[in-house]
Amino acid sequence: MEDREFSYINVIPLVDIMLVLLTIVLTTATFMVQGEIPVSLPSAGSSQERRTHGTIDITVSRDGRIFFGGKEVSLKELSAMLRPVDRKTPVNIRADRRASVQSFVSVMDVLKRLGFKSVNLLVRKHGN
């Protein structure tokens, strides 16, 4: 038998691996983009930029549902989750502008009862 040299490279396995990697990257990127709860923030002319590092984020959706850490919670669950947190930790509330005032007030009431002092309502800055 003669020893033959390969004059070509089979690229089909390489293409298969690249397609699998591309699928994983695109799927992961989709989950990262959809990770935040969609909320249409109210606008204000005198808003300030706040740092969000080391803060607690609570979201009130348009239909009044409350989210803490990306998970829907009741007011009792929210209270229980916030109980062990240091009271000096800043709290950011992202409330949809079409959410009922009662939902927002209920969240504020929980925060006040637990003794949180630094509570911020996040808004979108509109043009002058």
Buried (B, 14 or more C-beta within 10 A) or exposed (E): EEEEEEEEEEEEEEEEEEEEEEEEEEEEEEEEEEEEBEBBBBEEEEBEEEEEEEBBBBBBBBEBBBBBEEEEBEEEEBBEBBEEEEEEEBBBBBBBEEBBEEBBEBBBEBBEEBEBEBBBBBBEEEEE
